Amino acid sequence: MTPIDQIMQQDHERLDQLLEQSAQAVRQGAWQEAAQFLEAFRHGIVDGHMVVEEGTLFPAFELQEGSEDHPLTALLRKGHQDLRVFFEEMAEAIADQDAETFDDLLSTVQTILKQHDAKEETELYPYLASALADQGEAAGKRILDFEAEATS
């Protein structure tokens, strides 16, 4: 089985592609397509990726570190909350066919995601891959199953 750090990083890349496809559709004025790609992105990140992180990976990290309110996971959870709001605003911009607002939000979201993903990929995932007995295999399987369901 692939270690959790590799699975989660690959999921970041998959999600980034969906967000970029939504942005391309906005640039082309293909609003329905933009909405579909954005919803696939939102579903993948909020209902899949973040659920695994918040429900499994963050608690596992906190257990290993001996702190339920670890500064790293507190920061990452806050980032998730902020991103959820931006995703809703992006969907509203698409519904309003407002490319300028969408582009402004996209720029902000991409900046936040770049920093957020880097923190997870350099601090959280490698630690869990080595600290967890199964290298995070159970959590990784949940992500892979979610991806398979989303693409079928």
C-alpha positions as CSV (number, residue, x, y, z in Angstrom):
1,M,0.0,0.0,0.0
2,T,1.1,3.5,-0.8
3,P,2.0,5.5,2.4
4,I,-0.4,8.2,3.5
5,D,1.9,11.1,2.6
6,Q,2.0,10.1,-1.0
7,I,-1.7,9.4,-1.2
8,M,-2.7,12.8,0.3
9,Q,-0.2,14.7,-1.9
10,Q,-1.6,13.0,-5.0
11,D,-5.1,14.0,-3.8
12,H,-3.9,17.6,-3.5
13,E,-2.8,17.4,-7.1
14,R,-6.0,15.9,-8.3
15,L,-8.0,18.5,-6.5
16,D,-5.8,21.3,-7.9
17,Q,-6.6,20.1,-11.4
18,L,-10.3,20.2,-10.8
19,L,-10.1,23.8,-9.5
20,E,-8.0,24.7,-12.5
21,Q,-10.6,23.1,-14.8
22,S,-13.3,25.2,-13.2
23,A,-11.2,28.4,-13.7
24,Q,-10.6,27.5,-17.3
25,A,-14.4,27.1,-17.8
26,V,-15.0,30.5,-16.2
27,R,-12.4,32.1,-18.6
28,Q,-14.3,30.5,-21.5
29,G,-17.7,31.6,-20.2
30,A,-18.8,28.0,-19.8
31,W,-20.7,28.6,-16.6
32,Q,-22.4,25.3,-16.2
33,E,-19.2,23.4,-16.8
34,A,-17.4,25.8,-14.3
35,A,-20.1,25.0,-11.7
36,Q,-19.7,21.3,-12.3
37,F,-15.9,21.3,-11.9
38,L,-16.1,23.5,-8.9
39,E,-18.7,21.2,-7.3
40,A,-16.5,18.2,-8.0
41,F,-13.6,20.1,-6.4
42,R,-15.6,21.1,-3.4
43,H,-17.0,17.7,-2.9
44,G,-13.6,16.1,-3.2
45,I,-11.9,18.5,-0.8
46,V,-14.7,19.1,1.7
47,D,-16.5,15.8,1.8
48,G,-13.5,13.6,1.2
49,H,-10.1,15.1,1.8
50,M,-11.0,17.3,4.8
51,V,-13.2,14.6,6.4
52,V,-10.2,12.1,6.4
53,E,-7.9,14.8,7.7
54,E,-10.2,16.1,10.5
55,G,-11.7,12.7,11.4
56,T,-8.6,10.5,11.2
57,L,-5.2,12.2,10.5
58,F,-5.4,15.2,12.8
59,P,-6.6,13.1,15.8
60,A,-3.8,10.6,15.0
61,F,-1.2,13.3,14.9
62,E,-2.6,14.8,18.2
63,L,-2.5,11.4,19.9
64,Q,1.1,10.9,18.8
65,E,2.0,14.4,20.0
66,G,0.1,14.1,23.3
67,S,-2.0,17.2,22.7
68,E,-5.6,17.5,21.6
69,D,-5.1,21.2,20.7
70,H,-1.8,21.0,18.9
71,P,-0.9,24.3,17.2
72,L,-0.3,22.6,13.8
73,T,-3.7,20.9,13.7
74,A,-5.4,24.0,15.1
75,L,-4.0,26.0,12.3
76,L,-5.0,23.5,9.7
77,R,-8.5,23.2,11.0
78,K,-8.8,27.0,10.9
79,G,-7.6,26.9,7.3
80,H,-10.3,24.3,6.4
81,Q,-13.0,26.6,7.9
82,D,-11.8,29.6,6.0
83,L,-11.6,27.6,2.7
84,R,-15.1,26.3,3.0
85,V,-16.4,29.9,3.1
86,F,-14.3,30.8,0.0
87,F,-15.7,27.8,-1.9
88,E,-19.2,28.9,-1.2
89,E,-18.4,32.4,-2.4
90,M,-16.8,31.0,-5.6
91,A,-19.9,29.0,-6.3
92,E,-22.0,32.2,-5.9
93,A,-19.7,34.0,-8.3
94,I,-20.2,31.3,-10.9
95,A,-24.0,31.3,-10.3
96,D,-23.9,35.1,-10.9
97,Q,-21.6,34.7,-13.9
98,D,-19.2,37.1,-12.3
99,A,-15.8,36.2,-13.7
100,E,-14.0,39.1,-11.9
101,T,-15.2,38.1,-8.5
102,F,-14.4,34.4,-9.2
103,D,-10.9,35.3,-10.3
104,D,-10.3,37.3,-7.2
105,L,-11.5,34.5,-5.0
106,L,-9.5,31.9,-7.0
107,S,-6.3,33.9,-6.5
108,T,-6.9,34.0,-2.7
109,V,-7.9,30.3,-2.6
110,Q,-4.9,29.2,-4.6
111,T,-2.6,31.2,-2.3
112,I,-4.1,29.7,0.8
113,L,-4.1,26.2,-0.6
114,K,-0.5,26.4,-1.6
115,Q,0.6,27.4,1.9
116,H,-1.9,25.0,3.6
117,D,-0.9,22.0,1.4
118,A,2.8,22.7,1.9
119,K,2.4,22.7,5.7
120,E,0.5,19.4,5.5
121,E,3.0,17.8,3.0
122,T,6.1,18.9,4.9
123,E,5.0,18.6,8.6
124,L,1.9,16.5,9.0
125,Y,1.9,13.7,6.4
126,P,5.5,12.6,6.6
127,Y,5.2,12.4,10.4
128,L,2.1,10.3,10.2
129,A,3.6,8.0,7.5
130,S,6.4,7.1,9.9
131,A,4.5,7.3,13.2
132,L,1.4,5.2,12.4
133,A,1.8,1.5,12.5
134,D,0.1,1.1,9.1
135,Q,1.7,4.2,7.6
136,G,-1.8,5.6,7.4
137,E,-3.0,2.8,5.2
138,A,-6.6,2.9,6.6
139,A,-6.9,6.6,6.0
140,G,-5.3,6.3,2.6
141,K,-7.8,3.6,1.6
142,R,-10.6,6.0,2.5
143,I,-9.2,8.7,0.2
144,L,-8.7,6.2,-2.6
145,D,-12.2,4.8,-2.2
146,F,-13.6,8.3,-2.2
147,E,-11.7,9.2,-5.4
148,A,-12.9,6.1,-7.1
149,E,-16.5,6.8,-6.1
150,A,-16.2,10.5,-7.3
151,T,-14.9,9.5,-10.7
152,S,-17.4,6.7,-11.4
